[in-house]
Amino acid sequence: MQYKGVFDCFAKMYKHEGVFSFWKGILPPILVETPKRALKFFTFEQYKQFCMFGSPTPTPLVRFFIEIKRHIMLNRLPTYCRHIH
């Protein structure tokens, strides 16, 4: 089947397969992603407390890792990207 453009494709899909053709194939990614997102949602607070060692504010160790991440994101990636171009 040949299409003349995006809107022609949409029209032919709707005409031949109905409105549900636009959501064909969406179920497998949803089935894979939903348990992962749910687990992340329900465990976030527990991991947060674990990583902060029960402290209500970030500990020096947590601040250290935040600074390392900040250094990598701000300093190293732009330098690396300049070498790619």
N, C-alpha and C positions, 0 to 999 in steps of 0.2 A: 504494500500500500504506500503510495507516494503522498507526501504532504507538501503544501505550498508555503506553509509557515506555521508558527506556533498556534495561532488561533484556529487555523484549519485543522491542525492535529487535535486540538481540544474538541472541536466540533465533531470530528469523525469518531473520536473516542466516545464521546457522549452518545452519538447516534448509534454506534455499533455495539457498545458494551454497557452503556448506562452510566449513571453518576458514580457508581462504586469503582469504576475503572480508574478514577483519579487516586484512589487509595489502595490500589492493588500492590501488594508487597510490603505494606506498612506494618503488618502484624508481626512478622519475625523480629524486626529491630525493636519493636515495643516489648515483646516478650523477653528479649535478651537484656534490654536496658533497664526495665522496671525493677527487677530484683536488686540490681547493682545500685540504682539510685535510692531505693528504699533502705538498703543496708547502710549506705552512706548517711542518709538522713537520720536514721535511728542511732547510729554510733558516733555521730559528730561530737556531741557533748562529752561522751565518755573519753574519746581520744583527746579532746581539748584539755580535759582535766588531767589526763595521763601525761600529756606532753608538757603541761605547765606544773607538774608535780603537786597538784592540789592547790596551788597558789591562785588567788583571784587576779593577780597581775603577772605579766610575763617574768620569768626568772632570768638570771644572767645567762644561763645556757640557752634559753629560748631566744633572748636578744642576740646572742652570738650567731645562732643559725639564721636569724632574720637578716643580720648584717651581711653574712656570707651570701645569702640569696640576693640581697640588694646589690652587693658588689658584682656578682655574676651578671645580673640582669642589666645593670646600668653601665658597667665598664667593659666587660668581656664581650658581650654579644655585639655591640656596635663595632668593636675592633674586628671581630671575626667576620662580620658582614662586609666590612670594607675590603677585606682580603678576597672575598668571593667575587666582587664586581671587578 
